[in-house]
């Protein structure tokens, strides 16, 4: 289970907070082992959440996960994702 904390209710709504949505995707893909050559492709759904993702989400995730080999690299990557 994954929780997103924020001071304002609007901060935790994923459809309004693209950065939290991207962080969740990176975290989940990392925990599933989709790093380096294991990462294949990500196609967003046609739901409101999927439509909230940037057009280049696949290349963004691939670049982010390509060299991720430790929890420290994950933490650094997550802290670099901006709102």
QUIBELGI-V476722 format. One record per pair of residues at least 6 apart in sequence whose C-alpha atoms are under 6 Angstrom apart, sorted by the first residue. I is the first residue (numbers start at 1). J is the second residue. Records with the same first field share a line. If there is no record, write none. Layout:
I: J ; J
This chain:
4: 12
6: 12
14: 21
15: 49
19: 82 ; 83
23: 78
35: 65 ; 66
36: 66 ; 67
42: 58
44: 50
